[in-house]
Amino acid sequence: MKILSSLNKLGLLPKVAIAIVLGICFSFFFPRWAVGIFVTINGIFGNFLSFTIPLIILGLVAPGIAELGKGAGRLLGITALFAYVSTLLSGFFSFFTCDWIYPKILDNTAGVNELTATGAQVIEPFFTVAMPPMMDVTSSLLFAFVMGLGVAGLKEDNLRNVLMEFREVVVKLITAVIIPFLPIYIFGIFLKMGAEGQVASVMSLFLKVIIVIFVMHVLLLLFQYAIAGSVVRKNPLKLLKNMLPAYATALGTQSSAATIPVTLEQTKKNGVNPELAGFVIPLCATIHLAGSILKIVACAMAIMYMMGMPIGLGQYAGFIMMLGITMVAAPGVPGGAIMAALGLLQSMLGFDETLQALMIALYIAMDSFGTACNVTGDGAIALIIDRIHRRKKEHKAAPDIVPEG
């Protein structure tokens, strides 16, 4: 009982790490029928996940857009624009960096699909339970956009309240059902891979990609604060140093929402107006996920490269732009961003259940660093918005000069 109690107190990242290690270790001595049990469980959960993806998109994206539009003013619009542009730049930075470096460090001649064909026999589930989704991913996205924009323009709050309550149901589904079951799901995935002889290739992929993503996160933060420092005419390294407590807090909590108090305090220390910081920081904690989109793009490209799947700029340009919008819907819980992105991975990049599970495991392995990058970048946006706001106030306060003659 003490062991179970201790496991329950662990965060998602340690649980996933334990699941990966146990899955690999158990694959060496588990009989085929025992592996088949977990493969069957994973098949059922994978079908349930496919069923819930359109609901997750609808339940998160529609209320997010509706809330963003409610009482939208100039400051909100500018903040949202900067957050979206920052997220897009991060996604394309990740794409071009990975497109350049992956051929040098990853081996796509021994991809997971080739190992499956040449190694041990594929282990199939004993049975499956069909759970067809009520709508496809594209339909749910379009419906979410239409509902969100429509509700944002309504004066009455009845339909808005329905969307907000539906979001609470979806967040509860993610936090109480899907996220707790993910370690078991990932254990089954790595147990199956170990039994089929795919572990060496996958673990090599994990280690190399984690290092690449960490370096890109550091470069992204340096770039963000170089821009912010040039705008506010302050030392960017000093500004970034002041935000380190928020970075460290996010590493521990794995949640942008839980880190808001620290991010807010450190942003004020960088000279941002307290009232403006109190508006921008909570908003950016929801809509600015530059570190998360960097990770998702990098992880997706790594898996596709190892699988020998085609990768092109045109394909990823649409994916990144849609992902930037979808990230607005990501709940502030560990693993929330990847859950919101699963639909696009499935519909735009062709990820099946196995690839989605690999994606979840690889993403969560870097979840803390992505969250830390997100919240630290929020401070850079707050500095820029504060400068714009001050300039506007100074312009309004300046007396009109009437030309002579």
C-alpha positions in Angstrom: 0.0 0.0 0.0 2.9 2.4 0.8 4.4 1.7 -2.6 1.1 2.5 -4.4 0.7 5.6 -2.3 4.2 6.8 -3.2 3.5 6.1 -6.9 0.3 8.2 -6.8 2.3 11.1 -5.5 4.7 11.0 -8.4 4.3 13.4 -11.3 3.5 12.3 -14.8 7.1 12.4 -16.1 8.5 10.0 -13.4 5.6 7.7 -14.0 6.2 7.6 -17.7 9.9 7.1 -17.2 9.2 4.2 -14.9 6.7 2.8 -17.4 9.3 2.9 -20.2 12.0 1.2 -18.1 9.6 -1.5 -16.8 8.2 -2.1 -20.3 11.7 -2.7 -21.7 12.8 -4.9 -18.8 9.7 -7.0 -18.7 9.8 -7.6 -22.5 12.9 -9.8 -22.0 11.0 -12.5 -20.0 7.2 -11.9 -20.4 5.6 -14.8 -22.2 3.9 -14.0 -25.5 0.4 -14.4 -24.0 1.2 -11.9 -21.2 2.4 -9.4 -23.8 -0.8 -10.0 -25.8 -2.9 -9.0 -22.7 -1.3 -5.6 -22.6 -1.5 -5.3 -26.4 -5.2 -5.9 -26.1 -5.6 -3.3 -23.4 -3.7 -0.8 -25.4 -5.9 -1.6 -28.5 -9.0 -0.8 -26.5 -7.5 2.4 -24.9 -6.2 3.5 -28.3 -9.7 3.2 -29.9 -11.1 5.1 -26.9 -8.5 7.8 -27.5 -9.5 8.0 -31.1 -13.1 8.4 -30.1 -12.3 11.2 -27.6 -10.0 13.2 -29.9 -12.8 15.1 -31.7 -14.5 15.7 -28.4 -11.3 17.1 -26.9 -10.8 19.4 -29.8 -14.4 20.7 -29.7 -14.4 21.0 -25.9 -11.2 22.9 -25.7 -10.9 25.0 -28.9 -14.5 26.4 -29.1 -14.5 27.8 -25.5 -10.9 29.1 -25.9 -11.9 31.1 -29.0 -15.1 32.3 -27.3 -13.3 33.5 -24.2 -10.6 35.2 -26.3 -13.2 37.1 -28.2 -15.2 38.2 -25.2 -14.6 41.9 -24.6 -11.7 41.8 -27.1 -9.9 45.0 -27.1 -6.8 46.5 -28.8 -4.5 45.2 -26.1 -5.9 41.7 -26.1 -5.7 41.6 -29.9 -2.1 42.7 -29.9 -1.1 40.2 -27.2 -2.8 37.4 -29.0 -1.1 38.4 -32.3 2.3 38.4 -30.7 1.7 35.1 -29.0 0.6 33.5 -32.3 3.5 34.9 -34.3 5.9 33.8 -31.6 4.4 30.3 -31.7 4.6 30.1 -35.5 8.2 31.3 -35.5 9.1 28.6 -32.9 7.4 25.9 -35.0 9.2 26.9 -38.2 12.5 27.3 -36.3 12.0 23.7 -35.1 11.2 22.4 -38.6 14.2 24.0 -40.4 16.6 23.0 -37.6 15.4 19.4 -37.5 15.3 19.2 -41.2 19.0 20.1 -41.2 20.2 18.1 -38.3 18.2 14.9 -38.3 19.8 13.4 -41.4 23.2 13.9 -39.7 22.3 12.2 -36.3 19.4 9.8 -37.0 19.4 6.6 -38.9 16.3 6.0 -41.0 17.6 2.8 -42.5 16.5 0.8 -39.4 13.2 2.4 -38.7 10.5 1.0 -36.6 8.6 -0.4 -39.5 11.6 -2.2 -41.0 12.4 -3.7 -37.6 8.9 -5.0 -37.3 9.2 -6.7 -40.7 12.6 -8.3 -40.1 12.5 -9.0 -36.4 10.2 -11.0 -34.2 6.6 -11.7 -35.3 4.1 -8.9 -34.7 2.1 -9.5 -31.6 -1.6 -8.9 -32.2 -4.4 -8.2 -29.7 -6.7 -11.0 -28.7 -9.7 -8.9 -29.6 -10.7 -5.3 -30.4 -13.6 -3.1 -29.5 -14.6 -0.7 -32.2 -15.2 2.9 -31.0 -15.8 5.0 -34.1 -15.6 8.8 -33.4 -18.8 10.8 -33.8 -17.0 13.1 -36.3 -13.6 13.3 -38.0 -10.9 15.6 -36.8 -11.3 18.2 -39.6 -15.1 18.4 -38.9 -14.5 18.9 -35.2 -12.0 21.6 -35.8 -14.2 23.5 -38.2 -17.2 23.1 -35.9 -15.1 24.4 -33.0 -14.0 27.5 -34.9 -17.6 28.2 -36.0 -19.0 27.8 -32.5 -16.2 29.7 -30.8 -16.3 32.7 -33.2 -20.1 32.7 -33.2 -20.4 32.6 -29.4 -17.8 35.3 -29.1 -20.1 37.7 -31.0 -23.2 36.9 -28.9 -24.5 39.2 -26.1 -26.2 36.4 -24.2 -24.1 34.0 -22.1 -26.3 30.9 -22.3 -24.4 29.1 -25.1 -21.1 30.4 -23.7 -21.9 28.8 -20.4 -22.7 25.5 -22.1 -19.3 25.6 -23.9 -17.5 26.4 -20.6 -19.2 23.5 -18.8 -18.4 21.1 -21.7 -14.8 22.2 -21.4 -14.9 21.3 -17.7 -16.1 17.8 -18.7 -13.3 17.4 -21.3 -10.6 18.6 -18.9 -12.0 16.2 -16.3 -11.8 13.4 -18.9 -8.2 14.3 -19.7 -7.0 14.7 -16.0 -9.0 11.9 -14.4 -9.1 9.2 -17.1 -6.6 9.7 -20.0 -3.6 11.2 -18.2 -3.6 8.6 -15.3 -3.9 5.7 -17.8 -1.0 7.0 -20.0 1.8 5.2 -18.0 0.0 1.9 -18.4 -0.5 2.6 -22.1 3.1 3.6 -22.6 4.2 0.5 -20.6 2.3 -1.7 -23.0 3.8 0.1 -26.1 7.4 -0.4 -24.9 6.6 -4.0 -23.7 5.4 -4.8 -27.3 8.3 -3.0 -28.9 10.8 -4.9 -26.7 9.1 -8.3 -27.5 9.3 -7.4 -31.2 12.9 -6.2 -31.1 12.4 -2.5 -31.7 13.6 -1.0 -28.4 17.2 -0.2 -29.4 16.1 2.0 -32.4 13.4 3.8 -30.4 15.6 4.5 -27.3 18.4 5.8 -29.6 15.8 8.1 -31.1 14.6 9.4 -27.7 18.1 10.3 -26.4 19.2 12.2 -29.5 15.9 14.1 -29.9 15.8 15.1 -26.3 19.3 16.7 -26.6 18.3 18.5 -29.8 15.1 19.9 -28.3 16.8 21.1 -25.1 19.4 23.0 -27.2 16.7 24.5 -29.4 14.8 25.7 -26.3 17.8 27.6 -25.1 18.4 29.2 -28.5 14.7 30.1 -28.7 14.7 31.9 -25.3 17.9 33.8 -26.2 16.3 34.9 -29.4 13.0 36.0 -27.7 14.9 38.0 -25.1 17.2 39.5 -27.7 14.1 40.9 -29.5 12.5 42.0 -26.2 15.7 43.6 -25.0 16.2 45.6 -28.2 12.6 46.8 -28.0 12.8 48.0 -24.3 16.5 48.9 -24.6 17.7 46.7 -21.7 20.3 44.0 -21.4 18.5 40.8 -22.7 20.7 38.5 -20.6 19.8 40.4 -17.4 16.1 40.2 -18.4 16.4 36.5 -19.0 18.2 36.0 -15.7 15.4 37.6 -13.8 13.0 35.1 -15.3 15.0 32.0 -14.1 12.8 31.5 -10.9 9.8 31.1 -13.2 11.7 28.7 -15.4 12.7 26.6 -12.3 9.2 26.6 -10.9 7.8 25.4 -14.2 10.3 22.6 -14.3 8.9 21.4 -11.0 5.1 22.0 -11.6 5.0 21.1 -15.3 2.1 23.5 -15.5 2.0 27.0 -17.0 -1.1 27.8 -15.0 0.5 26.8 -11.7 3.5 28.9 -12.4 1.6 32.2 -13.1 2.2 33.8 -9.7 6.0 33.4 -10.0 6.0 34.4 -13.7 4.0 37.5 -12.8 6.3 38.5 -10.0 9.5 38.1 -12.1 7.9 40.0 -15.0 7.3 42.9 -12.7 10.9 42.8 -11.6 11.8 43.3 -15.3 10.0 46.7 -15.2 6.7 45.7 -16.7 3.7 47.7 -15.4 2.0 45.6 -12.7 -1.5 46.0 -14.1 -0.4 45.2 -17.6 1.6 42.2 -16.4 -1.5 41.0 -14.5 -3.3 40.9 -17.9 -0.7 39.6 -20.2 0.9 36.8 -18.1 -2.3 34.9 -17.4 -3.4 35.3 -21.0 -0.1 34.1 -22.4 -0.1 31.2 -20.0 -3.1 30.0 -22.1 -2.3 31.1 -25.6 1.5 31.3 -25.9 3.0 27.8 -26.1 6.2 28.4 -28.2 8.2 25.7 -26.3 5.4 23.2 -26.7 5.0 23.6 -30.5 8.8 23.4 -30.9 8.7 20.0 -29.1 5.7 18.7 -31.0 7.2 19.6 -34.4 10.6 18.2 -33.5 9.2 14.9 -32.0 6.8 14.4 -35.0 9.7 14.9 -37.5 11.9 12.5 -35.6 9.3 9.8 -35.6 8.4 10.3 -39.3 12.1 10.3 -40.3 12.8 7.1 -38.5 9.7 5.6 -40.1 10.8 6.6 -43.5 7.7 8.8 -44.0 7.9 11.8 -46.4 8.6 15.2 -44.8 8.0 18.4 -46.7 7.7 22.1 -45.9 4.3 22.4 -47.5 3.0 19.6 -45.3 4.4 21.0 -42.1 3.5 24.7 -42.9 -0.2 23.9 -42.7 0.4 21.7 -39.7 2.3 24.4 -37.8 -0.3 27.1 -38.5 -3.1 24.9 -37.4 -1.2 23.7 -34.4 -0.6 27.3 -33.4 -4.3 27.8 -33.1 -4.9 24.4 -31.4 -2.3 25.2 -28.8 -4.7 28.0 -27.5 -6.9 25.1 -26.4 -4.2 23.2 -24.5 -5.3 22.8 -20.8 -2.7 23.9 -18.2 -2.0 20.4 -17.0 1.0 18.1 -17.6 0.6 16.6 -21.1 -2.2 18.9 -22.0 -0.6 20.3 -25.2 0.1 16.9 -26.7 -3.5 15.8 -26.0 -4.8 18.8 -27.9 -2.4 18.1 -30.8 -3.3 14.5 -31.3 -6.1 15.2 -33.7 -3.8 17.2 -36.1 -1.1 14.5 -35.9 -3.6 12.0 -37.0 -5.4 14.0 -39.7 -2.5 16.0 -41.2 0.6 13.8 -40.6 -1.0 10.3 -40.7 0.0 9.2 -37.2 -1.7 5.9 -36.2 -2.2 4.7 -32.6 1.4 3.3 -32.2 2.9 6.5 -33.6 0.6 8.6 -31.3 1.8 6.6 -28.3 5.4 7.1 -29.2 4.7 10.8 -29.7 3.1 11.1 -26.3 6.0 9.3 -24.6 8.7 11.3 -26.4 6.8 14.6 -25.7 6.2 13.9 -22.0 9.9 13.0 -21.6 10.6 16.8 -22.3 7.3 18.1 -20.8 9.0 20.1 -18.0 11.4 21.9 -20.3 8.7 22.8 -22.7 6.5 24.3 -20.0 9.5 26.2 -18.6 10.3 27.6 -22.1 6.6 28.6 -22.5 6.4 30.6 -19.3 9.8 32.2 -19.6 8.8 33.4 -23.1 5.7 34.9 -21.7 7.9 37.4 -19.9 9.5 38.5 -23.2 6.0 39.1 -24.8 5.0 41.1 -21.7 8.0 43.4 -22.1 7.2 44.1 -25.7 3.5 44.7 -25.0 4.4 47.0 -22.1 6.6 49.1 -24.4 3.8 49.4 -27.0 1.4 50.4 -24.2 3.7 53.0 -22.8 4.4 54.5 -26.2 0.6 54.8 -26.8 0.1 56.5 -23.5 3.0 58.9 -24.1 1.6 59.8 -27.5 -1.8 60.5 -26.1 -0.3 62.7 -23.3 1.9 64.7 -25.7 0.4 68.2 -26.4 -0.6 69.0 -30.0 1.9 71.2 -31.7 0.2 73.9 -33.9 2.5 75.0 -36.8 3.2 78.7 -37.0 1.8 80.9 -39.7 
